[in-house]
Amino acid sequence: MKFCLLFFVFLLAFSFSYSQVFVGNVDINRDEKIKVIEVMVVDWTLRKNVRVFVDYGQKSNLNAANLANNSENQKITDPVSGKEKVFVSAASLLNFMESNNWEHYNSVIQTESNSSAFFYYFRKKCNEGLLKLFHTQPFLGHGRAGFKY
């Protein structure tokens, strides 16, 4: 009976945590090797939205020469249509990433005459359901410090 209950709790915890973030044709949430990403947000003064480029360790990196030549594998895309996801601001990107199990932990800003580039660093969040299950419930055993004798 305990096994069935434990299995149900794990199933429930994992079912709510799955989301998809595609960069090019790679689902970075499902790739276990991807733990940390760098996201560059370029804000041009004459545009209504920002451009977003993601480096998760693929061959090209986030610099102007690579973006001009090969930026398709660095854009966040819609998993159904395959089109680039449009963000109206850096805050909309941050909200999108946080709601898709990525935790923002650092930022860097570069400014030039007509544009600014913001670099945001994210790491995958731990499964919060499992953390709550194992770390917030005190052990109600017998004896000192919660240990059973």
VOBA-1610 file (N, C-alpha, C; in pm, whole numbers, padded with zeros to 5 digits, always signed):
BEGIN
Met+00082-00119+00000Met+00000+00000+00000Met+00087+00127+00000Lys+00195+00125+00083Lys+00284+00240+00087Lys+00349+00263-00049Phe+00384+00153-00117Phe+00446+00164-00249Phe+00352+00231-00348Cys+00226+00194-00347Cys+00127+00254-00438Cys+00111+00402-00410Leu+00106+00438-00281Leu+00091+00578-00245Leu+00214+00658-00287Leu+00333+00604-00262Leu+00456+00671-00302Leu+00466+00686-00454Phe+00428+00583-00527Phe+00428+00589-00674Phe+00334+00698-00723Phe+00216+00709-00665Phe+00119+00810-00704Phe+00174+00950-00676Val+00241+00970-00562Val+00297+01101-00529Val+00404+01140-00629Phe+00495+01047-00664Phe+00597+01077-00765Phe+00536+01107-00900Leu+00437+01030-00940Leu+00370+01053-01068Leu+00306+01190-01071Leu+00240+01227-00964Leu+00175+01357-00956Leu+00277+01470-00958Ala+00388+01454-00887Ala+00491+01558-00882Ala+00554+01580-01019Phe+00580+01474-01094Phe+00644+01489-01224Phe+00546+01533-01332Ser+00419+01503-01318Ser+00324+01538-01424Ser+00302+01688-01434Phe+00315+01762-01324Phe+00293+01905-01328Phe+00418+01983-01365Ser+00533+01919-01368Ser+00656+01993-01387Ser+00705+01996-01531Tyr+00641+01926-01622Tyr+00692+01920-01759Tyr+00648+02041-01839Ser+00742+02100-01909Ser+00714+02209-02001Ser+00814+02200-02114Gln+00790+02275-02219Gln+00876+02270-02337Gln+00930+02409-02368Val+01061+02416-02385Val+01125+02537-02437Val+01215+02489-02549Phe+01176+02525-02672Phe+01254+02485-02789Phe+01345+02598-02830Val+01473+02565-02849Val+01570+02657-02907Val+01611+02591-03038Gly+01569+02655-03149Gly+01582+02587-03278Gly+01490+02466-03277Asn+01546+02349-03292Asn+01465+02227-03286Asn+01499+02141-03165Val+01566+02199-03064Val+01606+02126-02944Val+01520+02168-02826Asp+01458+02071-02759Asp+01382+02098-02637Asp+01482+02099-02521Ile+01519+02219-02477Ile+01624+02230-02375Ile+01576+02182-02238Asn+01446+02169-02217Asn+01397+02116-02090Asn+01414+01965-02082Arg+01410+01897-02193Arg+01420+01751-02193Arg+01563+01701-02203Asp+01654+01784-02250Asp+01794+01743-02264Asp+01860+01748-02127Glu+01894+01632-02074Glu+01951+01622-01939Glu+02090+01685-01929Lys+02161+01699-02041Lys+02295+01756-02038Lys+02292+01908-02022Ile+02180+01970-02054Ile+02170+02117-02046Ile+02122+02154-01906Lys+02210+02221-01832Lys+02179+02263-01695Lys+02175+02415-01683Val+02259+02484-01761Val+02274+02630-01754Val+02267+02686-01895Ile+02200+02801-01911Ile+02194+02866-02042Ile+02224+03015-02027Glu+02271+03073-02136Glu+02292+03217-02146Glu+02194+03270-02249Val+02117+03371-02211Val+02018+03430-02301Val+02055+03575-02326Met+02071+03610-02453Met+02101+03748-02489Met+01973+03812-02541Val+01937+03924-02481Val+01820+04001-02524Val+01871+04131-02582Val+01841+04153-02711Val+01884+04275-02779Val+01763+04366-02793Asp+01780+04489-02745Asp+01670+04586-02746Asp+01710+04703-02835Trp+01651+04708-02956Trp+01675+04821-03046Trp+01571+04927-03017Thr+01611+05052-03021Thr+01520+05160-02983Thr+01403+05176-03080Leu+01419+05136-03206Leu+01312+05156-03304Leu+01220+05035-03321Arg+01239+04930-03244Arg+01156+04809-03256Arg+01054+04802-03144Lys+00944+04733-03171Lys+00839+04716-03070Lys+00864+04595-02979Asn+00953+04508-03019Asn+00983+04391-02938Asn+01133+04372-02927Val+01174+04276-02846Val+01316+04249-02828Val+01351+04120-02902Arg+01477+04107-02939Arg+01527+03984-03003Arg+01594+03900-02895Val+01569+03771-02898Val+01620+03681-02796Val+01703+03572-02862Phe+01823+03549-02810Phe+01913+03444-02859Phe+01962+03363-02740Val+01965+03231-02756Val+01999+03142-02645Val+02123+03061-02679Asp+02215+03056-02584Asp+02333+02971-02594Asp+02324+02866-02484Tyr+02306+02740-02524Tyr+02301+02630-02427Tyr+02422+02539-02442Gly+02522+02583-02519Gly+02642+02505-02540Gly+02652+02450-02680Gln+02564+02495-02770Gln+02576+02452-02909Gln+02701+02512-02971Lys+02736+02476-03089Lys+02866+02512-03148Lys+02888+02662-03160Ser+02788+02737-03199Ser+02807+02881-03213Ser+02779+02950-03080Asn+02839+03066-03060Asn+02815+03139-02936Asn+02752+03274-02965Leu+02724+03349-02861Leu+02650+03474-02876Leu+02744+03591-02901Asn+02783+03606-03028Asn+02854+03728-03066Asn+02799+03774-03201Ala+02828+03895-03238Ala+02764+03955-03355Ala+02791+03878-03484Ala+02911+03827-03502Ala+02942+03755-03626Ala+02859+03628-03638Asn+02846+03554-03530Asn+02768+03430-03535Asn+02619+03458-03549Leu+02569+03563-03485Leu+02427+03595-03494Leu+02389+03634-03635Ala+02477+03706-03704Ala+02447+03748-03841Ala+02445+03628-03935Asn+02527+03528-03909Asn+02539+03415-04000Asn+02453+03295-03966Asn+02434+03268-03836Asn+02369+03143-03798Asn+02290+03160-03669Ser+02183+03235-03671Ser+02107+03260-03549Ser+01983+03171-03537Glu+01951+03093-03639Glu+01830+03011-03633Glu+01833+02907-03522Asn+01952+02853-03493Asn+01960+02753-03387Asn+01973+02816-03249Gln+01956+02949-03240Gln+01967+03019-03113Gln+01839+03090-03073Lys+01733+03074-03150Lys+01607+03143-03121Lys+01511+03049-03048Ile+01435+03105-02954Ile+01329+03029-02889Ile+01214+03019-02988Thr+01172+02897-03016Thr+01068+02876-03116Thr+00944+02812-03055Asp+00832+02833-03120Asp+00707+02768-03081Asp+00716+02621-03119Pro+00685+02528-03028Pro+00700+02385-03061Pro+00603+02337-03168Val+00490+02403-03186Val+00392+02360-03285Val+00422+02418-03422Ser+00438+02550-03430Ser+00456+02615-03560Ser+00602+02620-03604Gly+00695+02616-03510Gly+00837+02628-03544Gly+00882+02771-03567Lys+00791+02867-03550Lys+00825+03009-03569Lys+00889+03066-03443Glu+00966+03171-03462Glu+01033+03238-03351Glu+00930+03294-03254Lys+00953+03272-03125Lys+00864+03327-03022Lys+00899+03473-03003Val+00798+03559-03001Val+00817+03704-02991Val+00798+03745-02846Phe+00894+03822-02795Phe+00886+03877-02661Phe+00880+04029-02672Val+00786+04091-02602Val+00771+04236-02611Val+00869+04309-02520Ser+00925+04239-02423Ser+01021+04301-02332Ser+01107+04194-02267Ala+01211+04239-02199Ala+01294+04144-02125Ala+01214+04080-02011Ala+01123+04155-01953Ala+01040+04101-01845Ala+00952+03986-01895Ser+00903+03997-02018Ser+00821+03888-02071Ser+00906+03763-02092Leu+01032+03779-02130Leu+01123+03665-02140Leu+01147+03604-02003Leu+01177+03689-01903Leu+01201+03638-01768Leu+01081+03561-01714Asn+00962+03614-01735Asn+00841+03545-01691Asn+00822+03412-01764Phe+00849+03411-01893Phe+00839+03288-01971Phe+00934+03181-01920Met+01059+03219-01898Met+01159+03122-01852Met+01129+03073-01711Glu+01090+03162-01622Glu+01057+03121-01485Glu+00938+03026-01483Ser+00839+03052-01567Ser+00722+02963-01569Ser+00750+02831-01639Asn+00865+02820-01705Asn+00903+02696-01771Asn+01022+02628-01702Asn+01030+02646-01569Asn+01127+02577-01484Asn+01273+02617-01503Trp+01297+02745-01535Trp+01433+02798-01541Trp+01444+02909-01439Glu+01551+02907-01361Glu+01573+03004-01256Glu+01679+03105-01300His+01644+03234-01296His+01737+03342-01332His+01832+03363-01214Tyr+01964+03363-01242Tyr+02058+03381-01132Tyr+02162+03491-01155Asn+02173+03547-01276Asn+02271+03654-01298Asn+02236+03730-01425Ser+02285+03855-01433Ser+02262+03939-01551Ser+02384+04025-01579Val+02404+04057-01708Val+02511+04147-01752Val+02451+04237-01859Ile+02490+04364-01861Ile+02438+04459-01961Ile+02553+04514-02043Gln+02534+04519-02179Gln+02627+04584-02271Gln+02549+04690-02346Thr+02600+04810-02352Thr+02531+04916-02426Thr+02620+04970-02536Glu+02556+05005-02648Glu+02621+05072-02760Glu+02537+05192-02796Ser+02569+05260-02904Ser+02501+05385-02937Ser+02352+05369-02964Asn+02312+05267-03041Asn+02170+05254-03076Asn+02106+05125-03025Ser+02177+05047-02947Ser+02118+04923-02897Ser+02181+04885-02763Ser+02110+04800-02694Ser+02160+04745-02568Ser+02144+04594-02574Ala+02239+04524-02516Ala+02230+04378-02508Ala+02232+04340-02360Phe+02136+04261-02321Phe+02124+04214-02184Phe+02150+04064-02186Phe+02241+04019-02103Phe+02271+03876-02093Phe+02212+03826-01962Tyr+02123+03729-01973Tyr+02059+03668-01857Tyr+02106+03524-01847Tyr+02138+03483-01727Tyr+02186+03347-01704Tyr+02082+03271-01623Phe+02048+03152-01672Phe+01946+03069-01609Phe+02002+02931-01580Arg+01948+02868-01477Arg+01974+02726-01452Arg+01840+02657-01432Lys+01838+02527-01462Lys+01715+02450-01446Lys+01677+02446-01299Lys+01548+02463-01273Lys+01499+02452-01136Lys+01489+02305-01097Cys+01502+02280-00969Cys+01476+02146-00917Cys+01326+02125-00917Asn+01285+02001-00915Asn+01143+01971-00907Asn+01092+02014-00770Glu+01014+02122-00766Glu+00969+02178-00639Glu+00877+02085-00563Gly+00801+02004-00633Gly+00713+01909-00566Gly+00790+01810-00483Leu+00900+01760-00537Leu+00982+01665-00462Leu+01053+01733-00346Leu+01100+01857-00367Leu+01166+01928-00258Leu+01070+01950-00142Lys+00947+01990-00173Lys+00849+02012-00067Lys+00818+01881+00004Leu+00809+01773-00069Leu+00776+01645-00010Leu+00883+01598+00088Phe+01009+01612+00050Phe+01117+01557+00131Phe+01182+01655+00228His+01168+01786+00207His+01242+01879+00290His+01157+01965+00381Thr+01027+01964+00369Thr+00947+02049+00455Thr+00870+01970+00559Gln+00857+01841+00543Gln+00785+01760+00640Gln+00882+01704+00743Pro+00866+01739+00871Pro+00955+01683+00972Pro+00926+01536+00993Phe+01029+01464+01029Phe+01014+01323+01057Phe+00957+01309+01197Leu+00846+01242+01210Leu+00779+01228+01340Leu+00804+01089+01397Gly+00929+01056+01412Gly+00965+00925+01467Gly+00976+00930+01618His+01046+00833+01673His+01063+00823+01817His+01207+00856+01852Gly+01230+00900+01973Gly+01365+00921+02020Gly+01417+01061+01989Arg+01546+01079+02012Arg+01610+01208+01992Arg+01626+01240+01845Ala+01616+01364+01809Ala+01644+01416+01675Ala+01564+01345+01567Gly+01450+01287+01602Gly+01364+01227+01503Gly+01406+01090+01455Phe+01507+01028+01515Phe+01551+00896+01472Phe+01476+00788+01548Lys+01443+00682+01478Lys+01383+00567+01545Lys+01493+00480+01601Tyr+01471+00427+01718Tyr+01568+00336+01779Tyr+01523+00193+01762
//
